[in-house]
Amino acid sequence: MMNGIDHTLGMGWIWIIGLILLVIVIWIIIRTLGQKSSRNQSDNKTPLDILKERYARGEISKQEFEEKKKGIS
């Protein structure tokens, strides 16, 4: 009788562990797909967007920004 109870409890833990692993795998897939879509959005930047970012980071001066902005237009 004791062996039957132990066997049943053991099977319950296997289902729980399997369910946890399934949730982890689904989470990894969703996270990976989300990162790919955010990369695609950053790849669609216009030259003006990149120029604005460089100016905001302080890589170029206001004068350089204005000159390059005229060159883009």
N, C-alpha and C positions, 0 to 999 in steps of 0.2 A: 504494500500500500504506500509506503513512503517513497519508493522509487517512482511511482506514477505521479505523485505530487511534484517531486523534483523535476521530472521530465516536463511536465506542463509549465512549471515556472520558467524553466530554461528556454522553452519555445517562445514564451512571451517576451523575454529579453531579446531574443534574436529578431523578432518582429519590430521591436522598438528601435534597436540598433539599425536595422535595415531602413526603417522609416527616416531616421536621423540622417543616414548616409544619402538617401534619396533627396532629402531637402537640401543638403549641402551641395550636391551635384547640380540641382536646379538653380540654386543661388549663384554658383560659380558661372554657369552658362549665362544667366541673366546679366550678371555683372560684366562678363566679357563682351557681350553684345552691346551693352550700354557704353562701354569704353570705345568700341569701334565707331558708334554713331557720334560720340562727342569728338572724336578725332576727325571725322568727315566734316563736321561743322567748322572746326578750326582750319581745315584745309581750304575752305571756300571764302577766305578773306580776300578782300580787294586790296590792291596796292595802297589805296588811301587808308584803309584800316590798319595795315602794317605800319605805315608812316605815322599815323596817330599814336599807335602803341609805342613806337620808338621815341617819339617826342615826349610822351607821358612818362617813359622810363628815364628820360634825361639823356638818352644816347645822342640826340641831335639838338641843336639850339633852335630858337624860334625862327631865326633867319634861314637856317638850313631847311627847316620844316616848310616855310613859305616858298622857298625856291623849288624844292622838290615837289611840292603840291602843284605849283604852276606847270612843272614838267609832266606831271601825270595827267592833268586836264587837257 
